[in-house]
Structure formats: structure tokens, C-alpha cells
Amino acid sequence: MSDLNPPTDPERMKTQLPARATRPRNADAKPAASGAEKTRARPGGLFECIAEGRQFESVVHPDAGHDEAVVEIVDFRLWYGETQALHDISFSVPKGKVTALIGPSGCGKSTLIRCVNRMNDLVDSVRVEGQMKLNGDAIYGKGVDVIELRKRIGMVFQKPNPFPMSIFENVVYSLRIDGVRDRHALEEVCESSLRGAGLWDEVKDRLKDSALALSGGQQQRLCIARAIAAEPEVLLLDEPCSALDPIATGRIEDLIDDLKGLYSVLIVTHNMQQASRVSDNTAFMYLGRLVEYGPTETLFLSPSLRETEDYVTGRFG
């Protein structure tokens, strides 16, 4: 867990924004000011609020809320037993765009993303308050069928988790569960999903082979194909590249860019350069709190809060 106060070592204070992170896609602005340069970012009082147990007021940029929302989160809080892990989270995930969650380890990114499909329900001590909606439907409302809810949401985890069956059966698994038996329909979905995941040309001649025989990068793209085969309303990616080599990571990032517009994507990443490359909006979290949320270019190049600027320029975290 990170310290409550950012480090003040002079050498670390000179750290600049990573080269790839200074140029998000379609960015023309200058990098956020650092060191002795003039900055417009104001102190947000984050560390003082945490130390004193006070509520922190997040900054949500208006430009991030113009689009129709696929997921709406309002004053959402979560506890593991007596320990509060999420504090009054409020923001919306826009439809058809990629939204990234960034922040140091232990800040609640994965906890939050797992709340969207209620995976945290599997933990006995979990308690939640607040609202979370999927296309206007309450995720935590009374009488919600969690199985049906999860059919509307796709999820890909840190490590590839293909099922011990053929490539074909992996992709059409959700259709099999729903009772689809038409071979032609299954083959169509399999091909379209594998094409969508950029994997078709690599596996089209061995669909009957075990999915476990694929490389790590191929397995992760297979998991994405399996997720989009169900035509989810939102696709959750929990650090999908953390276990992959740079080449496989690049292919996953290209795939995420291709999925933009077709699917709504919420991705957790520790890699700020990756967030700057693939996302439209970015949310910075720290110790269970949403610090700042807005367009990725704005958050990386001209954030409102000093804490956000310090994190994206590598001064702490």
C-alpha cells in the first residue's frame, strides 16, 4: 500500500511523464508542467483527507459526462468486513468508448471493476452501499438475477483462462449455455468473434485443437473472443496485458482500439502509457477514492489536481 504522503526526494521530483504517455492518440497539447515550470493544477487535499478520515471531493470533468452512459456509479461504497475499500465513488462509463482505471496497487481498481458484474458477492464479508446501473437497470437492486446480469457483461482477467476444450467450443460457450444448437449459427459467431479478436487467421485451420495449446497472447485474445461472442453491453478488462510480453501486449492494445465504438470497455491498468494509448477517458484512484476523472488527454496533460499531476509524472505511486 502506498504512503499517505508523496515522496519528496529531489531526484524523483525531476521525473517527467513517460515518453509514450505524453502523446495520447490525437494529442496536440503540451505535457503537464513539472518541476519548476508553472502549473495550473491545484492541491486537492487528498492526503490530508485520508490522514484525518474526512471525505474527499473528487474532480469529474464535464467533458467526460457528455456521452450516453452504459454504466453509472453514484456514491458507491464497499467494505470487506469492517474495512472500507471504496469511498463514495461517482462517475459514468460512456457507451462505445474505452475508460481506463489507473492508480497504484491497492487503490481499489480491481475491486471496483468486479463490482460491476457482482463478482465480489462471492466474498462473504463484503457489504456495499450506493448505486450502480447498467444501461439504467440497477445492478444491486432487489430481485436482480445475478446470472442474467453477468450474461450482459463480458470480463477478461489478468491471466488468460481458456477452458480445457477446443478453440471452437471456447468461443461459442455462452451460446451453448443459452441452448443454441444450430451448427451454422455457432460457426458464424465463432468466426466473427475470432475475427473481432484478431485471431481468426491464426487458428482458422485448427479450431478443433485444444485452446490450452495456444500461446499466452493468443489465449488472451481467445478469452476476448469468448467474451464478445455473447455481445456484452460492457466489456471489463482487469489488467489484460500484465502477464504478456511486449509483442502480445501490442496486439491486445490494437484489438482494444479496434473494439472501440463497437463495445463499451472498462479497463484496469497499472501502465500509464497504456492508458494514454488506448483509452478515451481515464479515472485516477488512490486508496479507494476517485481522485480525478476526465478525458485521457486532459488528465495526462492538464489535470485539475496536483495529486493527479504528481502521479502521472511519476512523483509518487
C-alpha positions as a printed Julia matrix, in Angstrom:
317×3 Matrix{Float64}:
   0.0     0.0     0.0
   1.36    3.47   -0.89
   2.32    6.03    1.77
  -0.22    8.7     2.63
   2.28   11.44    1.74
   4.1    11.53   -1.62
   7.9    11.19   -1.56
   9.88   14.43   -1.69
  13.25   13.12   -2.86
  14.67   15.82   -5.23
  15.76   13.31   -7.87
  12.3    11.69   -8.03
  10.68   15.12   -8.2
  12.51   15.66  -11.5
  10.82   12.63  -13.09
   8.97   13.52  -16.29
   5.9    11.98  -17.88
   6.93    8.79  -19.8
   7.55    9.46  -23.5
   4.59    7.42  -24.8
   2.28    8.89  -22.14
   2.97   12.46  -23.26
   1.36   11.73  -26.59
  -2.04   10.1   -26.2
  -3.74    9.41  -29.51
  -4.74   12.66  -31.26
  -2.96   14.77  -28.62
  -1.55   18.15  -29.71
  -1.25   19.81  -26.33
   1.97   20.22  -24.36
   2.74   17.86  -21.46
   1.64   18.73  -17.94
   4.04   21.13  -16.26
   6.54   19.66  -13.84
   9.41   20.69  -11.6
   9.93   24.44  -11.59
   7.58   25.01  -14.55
   4.33   26.83  -13.95
   1.32   24.57  -13.4
  -2.41   25.25  -13.2
  -3.1    22.14  -11.13
  -4.3    22.96   -7.62
  -3.76   20.91   -4.45
  -6.82   18.76   -3.76
  -6.08   17.92   -0.15
  -6.23   14.18   -0.84
  -3.57   13.1     1.62
  -4.91   15.35    4.37
  -8.43   13.96    3.92
  -7.13   10.4     4.15
  -4.99   11.11    7.21
  -7.87   12.87    9.0
 -10.59   10.44    7.89
 -12.53   13.13    6.02
 -14.46   12.67    2.78
 -12.5    13.64   -0.32
 -14.21   15.64   -3.07
 -13.37   14.1    -6.44
 -13.0    16.15   -9.61
 -15.09   14.92  -12.55
 -14.51   16.9   -15.74
 -17.73   17.92  -17.55
 -16.33   16.68  -20.89
 -16.34   13.13  -19.56
 -20.1    13.1   -18.96
 -21.49   14.31  -22.29
 -21.95   10.86  -23.83
 -24.69    8.35  -23.07
 -23.62    6.19  -20.12
 -23.52    2.39  -20.19
 -22.5     2.15  -16.52
 -23.47    4.76  -13.92
 -21.86    4.76  -10.48
 -23.25    7.03   -7.75
 -21.86    7.35   -4.19
 -20.71    3.73   -4.28
 -19.03    2.34   -1.15
 -17.72   -1.12   -0.29
 -16.48   -2.78    2.88
 -14.56   -6.01    3.48
 -15.78   -6.74    6.98
 -15.01   -3.6     8.99
 -12.51   -2.27    6.46
 -13.81    0.21    3.9
 -12.22   -0.38    0.49
 -14.22    2.03   -1.73
 -15.25    5.53   -0.67
 -18.12    7.42   -2.36
 -17.2     6.61   -5.98
 -19.25    8.54   -8.56
 -18.7     8.64  -12.33
 -20.16    7.28  -15.58
 -18.67    4.96  -18.19
 -19.65    6.26  -21.67
 -21.17    3.94  -24.25
 -18.92    2.87  -27.12
 -15.72    4.22  -25.58
 -12.74    2.92  -23.62
 -12.45    4.05  -20.0
  -9.26    3.32  -18.04
  -8.83    2.99  -14.28
  -5.32    3.9   -13.11
  -3.68    4.15   -9.71
  -1.1     2.4    -7.52
  -1.53   -1.16   -6.27
  -4.2    -1.49   -3.6
  -6.14    1.6    -4.66
  -9.36   -0.31   -5.43
  -9.32   -0.51   -9.23
  -9.94   -4.24   -9.47
 -12.36   -4.14   -6.55
 -14.45   -1.53   -8.38
 -14.45   -3.31  -11.74
 -15.51   -6.57  -10.06
 -18.47   -4.75   -8.52
 -19.91   -4.13  -12.0
 -20.62   -7.84  -12.53
 -21.01   -8.51   -8.8
 -18.07  -10.87   -8.54
 -17.44   -9.5    -5.05
 -20.69  -11.2    -3.99
 -18.59  -14.35   -3.71
 -16.77  -12.84   -0.7
 -18.81  -13.43    2.47
 -17.7   -10.3     4.32
 -18.47   -7.82    1.52
 -21.07   -5.09    2.07
 -21.95   -2.33   -0.4
 -23.89    0.93   -0.39
 -24.75    3.39   -3.15
 -25.96    2.89   -6.7
 -24.59    1.21   -9.78
 -26.59    0.88  -13.0
 -26.12   -0.95  -16.3
 -27.99    0.87  -19.08
 -30.42    2.22  -16.49
 -31.01   -1.1   -14.69
 -29.93   -1.33  -11.06
 -27.05   -3.77  -10.64
 -27.62   -4.09   -6.9
 -31.41   -3.76   -6.92
 -33.72   -6.14   -5.11
 -34.59   -9.21   -7.11
 -31.75   -8.81   -9.61
 -30.89  -12.14  -11.25
 -27.09  -12.14  -10.98
 -26.73  -14.89  -13.6
 -28.72  -12.89  -16.14
 -26.78   -9.75  -15.18
 -23.45  -11.43  -15.86
 -24.68  -12.55  -19.3
 -24.86   -8.85  -20.17
 -21.27   -8.22  -19.09
 -18.06   -9.69  -20.5
 -14.91   -9.98  -18.39
 -11.29  -10.79  -19.15
  -8.84  -11.35  -16.29
  -5.11  -10.71  -15.74
  -4.07  -14.24  -16.69
  -5.65  -15.96  -19.7
  -8.18  -18.58  -18.56
  -9.26  -20.64  -21.6
 -11.45  -23.63  -20.81
  -9.91  -27.11  -21.28
 -11.77  -27.69  -24.54
 -11.35  -26.87  -28.21
 -10.86  -23.34  -29.55
 -14.28  -23.55  -31.21
 -16.07  -24.65  -28.04
 -14.36  -21.93  -26.03
 -15.69  -19.21  -28.31
 -19.28  -20.5   -28.51
 -19.51  -21.48  -24.83
 -22.0   -18.74  -23.93
 -24.26  -19.75  -26.84
 -24.15  -23.4   -25.75
 -25.21  -22.33  -22.26
 -28.15  -20.44  -23.77
 -29.22  -23.57  -25.64
 -28.12  -22.68  -29.18
 -27.59  -25.89  -31.15
 -27.69  -24.68  -34.76
 -24.27  -25.55  -36.15
 -24.32  -22.87  -38.83
 -25.18  -20.18  -36.29
 -22.41  -21.35  -33.97
 -19.85  -21.34  -36.79
 -20.85  -17.83  -37.81
 -20.47  -16.5   -34.27
 -17.17  -18.31  -33.84
 -15.69  -16.81  -36.99
 -16.98  -13.28  -36.38
 -15.76  -13.31  -32.76
 -12.32  -14.63  -33.66
 -12.05  -12.04  -36.43
 -13.11   -9.37  -33.96
 -10.36  -10.54  -31.6
  -7.77  -10.58  -34.4
  -7.23  -14.31  -34.03
  -9.1   -15.91  -36.94
  -6.23  -16.11  -39.42
  -4.01  -17.75  -36.8
  -6.42  -20.51  -35.73
  -8.96  -21.0   -38.53
  -7.37  -24.3   -39.56
  -7.22  -25.77  -36.05
 -10.49  -24.87  -34.38
 -10.77  -28.42  -33.04
  -7.4   -28.2   -31.26
  -7.22  -27.59  -27.53
  -7.22  -23.93  -26.54
  -4.54  -24.76  -23.99
  -2.07  -25.29  -26.85
  -2.17  -21.6   -27.81
   0.46  -19.09  -26.72
  -0.27  -16.75  -23.82
  -1.13  -13.82  -26.08
  -3.33  -16.0   -28.27
  -5.11  -17.37  -25.21
  -5.88  -13.85  -24.0
  -7.28  -12.86  -27.4
  -9.32  -16.09  -27.33
 -10.76  -15.03  -23.97
 -11.71  -11.68  -25.51
 -13.33  -13.52  -28.45
 -15.26  -15.69  -25.98
 -16.42  -12.55  -24.16
 -17.59  -10.65  -27.26
 -19.36  -13.74  -28.66
 -22.05  -13.09  -26.06
 -22.45   -9.49  -27.37
 -21.99   -7.9   -23.93
 -23.27   -4.43  -23.1
 -19.93   -3.67  -21.44
 -16.56   -5.43  -21.58
 -14.47   -5.45  -18.38
 -10.7    -5.92  -18.77
  -8.8    -6.42  -15.5
  -5.14   -5.78  -16.4
  -5.4    -7.96  -19.54
  -1.75   -7.43  -20.52
   0.0    -7.84  -17.17
   1.09  -11.43  -17.91
   2.0   -10.86  -21.58
   5.21   -9.98  -23.42
   5.52   -6.61  -25.25
   4.56   -8.03  -28.66
   1.42   -9.73  -27.32
   0.63   -6.58  -25.34
   0.8    -4.5   -28.51
  -1.64   -6.84  -30.25
  -4.09   -6.62  -27.33
  -3.86   -2.82  -27.4
  -4.52   -2.78  -31.15
  -7.5    -5.04  -30.52
  -8.89   -2.73  -27.84
  -8.6     0.14  -30.31
 -10.49   -1.9   -32.92
 -13.25   -2.72  -30.41
 -13.76    0.97  -29.63
 -17.13    2.1   -30.9
 -18.44   -1.44  -31.17
 -18.22   -2.16  -27.45
 -18.04   -0.18  -24.23
 -14.8    -1.08  -22.47
 -13.72   -0.52  -18.85
 -10.05   -1.45  -18.38
  -7.87   -1.61  -15.27
  -4.19   -0.97  -15.89
  -1.05   -0.2   -13.88
   0.59    1.04  -17.08
   0.01    4.76  -17.55
   1.45    4.7   -21.06
  -1.07    2.0   -21.95
  -3.93    4.07  -20.53
  -2.8     7.05  -22.61
  -2.66    4.93  -25.77
  -5.93    3.0   -25.61
  -8.47    4.99  -23.57
 -10.83    7.87  -24.24
 -11.45    8.66  -20.56
  -9.32    7.94  -17.51
 -10.15    7.72  -13.8
  -7.32    8.09  -11.26
  -7.94    6.27   -7.97
  -5.99    6.33   -4.72
  -6.7     4.25   -1.58
 -10.3     3.53   -2.58
 -11.11    7.09   -3.61
 -11.78    8.54   -7.04
  -9.36   11.45   -7.29
  -9.99   12.77  -10.79
 -11.91   11.6   -13.86
 -11.96   13.09  -17.31
 -10.83   12.8   -20.93
  -7.5    10.97  -21.09
  -5.73   13.82  -22.85
  -6.87   16.26  -20.18
  -5.95   14.01  -17.27
  -2.42   13.39  -18.58
  -1.6    16.8   -20.0
  -3.54   19.33  -17.92
  -5.1    17.74  -14.81
  -7.02   19.88  -12.35
  -5.47   18.42   -9.2
  -1.84   18.46   -8.12
  -2.19   14.9    -6.83
  -3.14   13.66  -10.3
  -0.29   15.57  -11.89
   2.19   14.17   -9.36
   1.01   10.61  -10.06
   1.06   10.75  -13.86
   4.51   12.43  -13.82
   5.88    9.69  -11.56
   6.42   11.72   -8.39
   4.66    9.13   -6.25
   2.88    5.79   -6.57
